[in-house]
Amino acid sequence: MDPKPKILAFAGSARKASYNKMLVKIAAEGARTAGAEVTFVDLRDYPMPIYDGDAEAENGVPEHALRLRELMLAHNGLLVACPEYNSSIAPLLKNAIDWISRPAGGQDGLAPFKNKVAVLMSTSPGGFGGLRGLKEVRSILGNIGVIVLPEQLAVAKAHEVFAADGSIANAAQREAVSNLGAHLATMLFKLLAGHYECAAIAERRHDLSRIG
């Protein structure tokens, strides 16, 4: 079995020139360099109505939420860039989580989140870099089964840090962002290797018991 980790990367922003999209793409490259398979998705391509229980009862879970749900199920880790709205989670990100976490196809609603390993980051033009919103996102994801690693990064003064093409000129800042993705990939490699090793041991014990 292939222990190569699969990471889903996205930002909680729909804006075309989002600094958080630029941020998570750099972290994603760090994860790829470390050997992980990374898929970047733009939530702008998955429009969903504001969660409404009556709408769900009448029409079911929206198609775009189901597509995102399947993507999350197919990946081991998450790289999430989190814009800060009034010191809290961005509504686009919260709404996506709310829809994805609904039961679908006879499956537990939280299945896409349970035991996923995530790294969070943020950036903004302000002096805190979106740091206050990360606390809210960490709490939400932790409560629905995601293992959120303690390593995170909030990049302040985004308008001065990022070039128009999404790059970061400052080498130390660029490396710090890239290292976030690499750290997630490294942790997933270790976890998957341990998982497959345990599975192999269990299989050998089963074979020996049959021989005995």
C-alpha positions in Angstrom: 0.0 0.0 0.0 1.2 3.5 -0.8 1.8 5.6 2.3 2.1 8.8 0.4 -0.1 11.4 2.2 -2.8 13.3 0.4 -3.5 16.9 1.5 -6.4 19.1 0.6 -5.5 22.8 0.6 -8.0 25.7 0.5 -8.7 29.2 1.8 -11.9 30.5 3.4 -12.2 33.2 0.8 -13.9 33.6 -2.5 -12.1 36.8 -3.5 -10.0 36.3 -6.7 -7.0 38.2 -5.4 -7.3 36.8 -1.9 -4.1 37.0 0.2 -5.1 33.8 2.0 -5.3 31.9 -1.3 -1.8 33.1 -2.0 -0.7 32.0 1.4 -2.1 28.5 1.3 -0.6 27.9 -2.2 2.9 28.6 -0.9 2.3 26.2 2.0 1.0 23.6 -0.5 4.2 23.8 -2.5 6.1 23.1 0.7 4.0 20.0 1.3 4.6 18.9 -2.3 8.3 19.4 -1.9 8.2 17.2 1.2 6.6 14.4 -0.9 2.9 14.8 -0.3 0.2 14.8 -3.0 -1.6 18.1 -2.7 -4.9 19.2 -4.2 -5.8 22.9 -4.1 -9.5 23.8 -4.3 -11.0 27.3 -4.6 -14.2 27.6 -2.5 -15.3 30.1 -5.2 -15.9 27.1 -7.4 -18.2 25.5 -4.9 -21.0 28.1 -4.2 -23.5 27.0 -1.6 -26.5 28.8 0.0 -26.4 29.7 3.7 -27.2 26.6 5.7 -30.9 26.2 6.2 -32.4 23.1 7.8 -35.7 23.5 6.0 -33.8 23.8 2.6 -31.9 20.6 3.5 -35.0 18.7 4.4 -36.6 19.8 1.1 -33.7 19.6 -1.3 -31.0 17.6 0.5 -27.3 18.6 0.7 -26.2 20.8 -2.2 -24.2 19.2 -5.0 -21.2 21.4 -4.3 -21.1 20.4 -0.6 -21.3 16.7 -1.6 -18.3 17.2 -4.0 -16.3 18.9 -1.3 -17.3 16.2 1.1 -16.0 13.5 -1.2 -12.7 15.4 -1.7 -12.2 15.6 2.1 -12.9 11.9 2.5 -10.2 11.1 -0.1 -7.5 13.1 1.7 -5.6 12.6 4.9 -4.7 16.2 5.8 -5.9 19.7 5.4 -4.0 23.0 4.8 -6.5 25.8 5.6 -5.9 29.5 5.3 -8.5 31.4 7.4 -9.4 35.0 6.7 -10.5 36.8 9.9 -13.9 38.6 9.9 -14.5 40.8 12.9 -12.1 38.7 15.0 -13.7 35.4 14.1 -14.1 32.8 11.3 -15.0 33.9 7.8 -18.7 33.1 7.0 -17.8 31.3 3.7 -15.5 28.9 5.6 -18.1 28.3 8.4 -20.9 27.7 5.9 -18.8 25.2 4.0 -18.0 23.3 7.2 -21.7 23.4 8.2 -22.9 21.9 4.9 -20.1 19.3 4.6 -20.8 18.1 8.1 -24.4 17.1 7.3 -25.1 13.3 7.0 -25.1 12.2 3.4 -25.5 8.8 1.6 -26.2 7.0 4.9 -22.8 8.2 6.3 -22.0 10.1 9.5 -21.9 13.8 8.8 -18.6 14.2 10.5 -16.9 11.4 8.6 -15.0 13.8 6.3 -13.4 15.5 9.4 -12.7 12.7 11.8 -9.0 11.9 12.2 -8.0 14.4 9.6 -4.8 16.2 10.4 -4.8 20.0 9.8 -2.5 23.0 9.8 -4.0 26.4 10.0 -2.7 29.8 8.8 -3.9 33.3 8.1 -3.0 36.6 6.7 -4.5 40.1 6.5 -3.4 43.7 5.9 -3.8 44.3 9.7 -1.1 44.0 12.3 -2.4 40.7 13.8 -2.5 38.9 10.4 -5.8 37.2 11.2 -4.5 35.6 14.4 -7.7 36.1 16.4 -9.8 34.2 13.9 -7.5 31.1 14.0 -8.6 30.4 17.6 -12.2 30.1 16.4 -11.4 27.8 13.5 -9.2 25.6 15.7 -12.0 25.2 18.2 -14.6 24.3 15.5 -12.4 21.8 13.7 -11.2 20.2 17.0 -14.8 19.7 18.1 -15.7 17.8 14.9 -12.9 15.4 15.0 -10.0 17.1 13.2 -6.5 16.8 14.7 -5.3 20.4 14.5 -1.5 20.6 14.9 -0.2 23.4 17.2 2.0 24.9 14.5 0.3 27.8 12.8 1.2 31.1 11.2 -0.4 34.6 11.0 1.2 36.9 8.4 0.6 40.6 9.1 0.5 43.4 6.6 -0.3 41.1 3.7 -0.4 44.0 1.2 3.3 44.5 1.9 4.3 40.8 2.0 2.7 39.4 -1.2 3.5 40.4 -4.7 0.8 40.6 -7.3 1.7 37.2 -8.6 1.2 35.6 -5.1 4.9 35.3 -4.3 6.6 36.4 -1.1 9.9 38.3 -1.7 11.2 38.0 1.9 13.0 34.6 2.0 12.5 34.1 5.7 8.8 34.6 5.5 8.5 32.5 2.4 10.4 29.7 4.1 8.2 29.9 7.2 5.0 29.5 5.2 6.5 26.6 3.1 7.6 24.9 6.3 4.0 24.7 7.5 3.1 22.6 4.5 6.2 20.5 4.9 5.5 19.9 8.6 2.0 18.6 7.8 3.4 16.3 5.1 6.1 15.0 7.5 3.6 14.3 10.2 1.3 12.5 7.8 4.1 10.4 6.5 4.9 9.2 10.0 1.2 8.5 10.9 0.6 6.6 7.7 3.8 4.6 8.0 2.7 3.6 11.6 -0.7 2.7 10.4 0.6 0.4 7.6 3.1 -1.1 9.9 0.4 -2.0 12.5 -1.7 -3.4 9.7 1.2 -5.6 8.5 1.9 -6.9 12.0 -1.8 -7.7 12.5 -1.8 -9.6 9.1 1.3 -11.6 10.0 -0.2 -12.5 13.4 -3.4 -13.7 11.6 -1.3 -15.8 9.2 0.6 -17.3 12.1 -2.5 -18.1 14.0 -3.9 -20.0 11.0 -0.7 -22.0 10.6 -0.7 -22.8 14.4 
